Amino acid sequence: MYVYINPMLIEQPRFDSCFADINPQTLISYFVPQIHSIPFLGSQLANTWLWSLNPSPAYIGQGIIMGPATTIHMFFGALLGWAVLSPLAKHQGWASGDVSDWNSGSKGWIVWVSLAIMLADAIVSLGWLILRPLIFYGRRYGPNFVQYVKQKGLWRYMTEIVNPRSRGYTQVSLSDHASPDHGSTRTVKLSPADDEEEEYDAPPEHRIGVKTTLFGLVLSLAFCVFAVQYSFRGMISISLTLFALVLALLLSIMGVRALGETDLNPVSGISKLTQLLFALVTPKDHPNSVVINLLAGAISEAGALQAGDLLQDLKTGHLLGASPKAQFYGQLLGSAVGAVVSALVYKLYTSVYEIPSGLFQTPTAYVWIFTARLVTGQGLPPQVPTFAAAAAALWAALTALRIYGNARKASWVPYVPGGIAVAVGMYNTPSFTLARTLGGLIAYYWTGWRCRPETPIIVLASGLILGEGLVSIVNLGLASGKVPHL
């Protein structure tokens, strides 16, 4: 029997205590903005080399959810970037400007190295995602396919693939090559037909039909093409837009597969891979090559990110016994409303705050721009090619080592620095990373040191994030009302 559960009847975790704990800190940070950048190592390191701490409750909560392994890898990236490469580039004259300057300072110089690490990690990880199914199915069906084709012919095999009703399991008596002196035979299942009953996700009346799916796919693709052409008219052709959408569809499948197997959606690697592929099809002398590259990466990352979110929503609904059709229409309504609301909130923030600024830094935007410049041949700062190539080679090997260890469930895998985590720690300022590292250590103390269950600490982290998000709306109202800082 299929059971439908009203989400309102599910007991919700209580975040009241979390909100009470963080409301004063978040609200005080508006009147005392110095709290966002505490010079815990002294004013010299804070002002010159950007080593400060932002004790944001949301950052700490995110670190708790990330876990100790990821946050420690981010901290390692911060040490490598801001304690080693940044002073080196500054003193050698490769980045002679102010450290915080994206164009002439070491802040922008180390971004190129982090990009090389991300690209290497993305190529190796996504390459393995493509190669592994080929190896698996090749080993599983390859020998039987060869034997069957030798005995019956390729045409009959293809006919059975196209017409499943006519095949079922095909039994073929093959000579046992391991015992040539005996006439023994063995039964081989050549057809990929499954003898188990098909597992239905939901009753037929609560599933989305093929016609609705195809109609929605065509309609959404057409609307995306229209939106891109309307917003960026004259900058990107329809053919390149369609190519970006095809890549987005293919890479989204790769992303949700990785998400289902590893609980990590490699959207940053997917976007960088798309930017790299678009650099091969876009002329370097094209006046809008950077804009085209950014649009292609944005389309692919958005597709993979939304596909992963929908996958998790539908999986949760399946576990709760919700109707997929109800979720489908709810997601449509939520997407339509969210697209408008998020744009309005962004305009509200930009009308009140300066973005980018010290309070609202946008390192990811610079990473995207620098990646587009890199793959379109816009030139690199001094000595960046040498360090970037060395970092890419090193992390390509480390990523391959992590893949090898994960396949064998080795205990040493968490000690191998992950490429994406290290790169994030490098291109973000230390204040961003240190608070998350603190959250990761709190999670380790609770679950690893004290061996307590994970649920309470996750509830705490959720309260920290949601609480600061709610109070930030109050801060936005204070800023729009021109309430002075202390």
Buried (B, 14 or more C-beta within 10 A) or exposed (E): EEEEEEEEEEEEEEBEEBBEBBBEBBBEBBEEEEBBBBBEEEEEBBBBBBBBBBBBBBBBBBBBBBBBBBBBBBBBBBBBBBBEBBBBBBEEEBBBBEBBBBEEBBBBBBBBBBBBBBBBBBBBBBBBBEEBEEEEEEEEBEEBBEBBBEEBEEEBBEEBEEEEEEBEEBEBEBEEEEEEEEEEEEEBBBBEBEEEEEEEEBEEEBBBEEEEEEEEEEEEBEEBBEEBBEEBEEBBEEEBBBBBBEBBBBBBEBBBBBBEEEEBBBBBBBBBBBBBBBBEEBEEEBEBBBBBBBBBBBBBBBBBBBBBBBBBBBEEBEEEEBBBBEBBEBBEEEEEEEEEEEEEEEEEBEEBBEEEEEBEBEBEEBBBBBBBBBBBEEEBBEBBEEBBEEBBEBBBEBBBBBBEBBEEEBEEBBEBBBBBBBBBBBBBBBBBBBBBBBBBBBBBEBBEEEEEEEEEBBBBBBBBBBBBEBBBEEBBEBBEEEEEEE
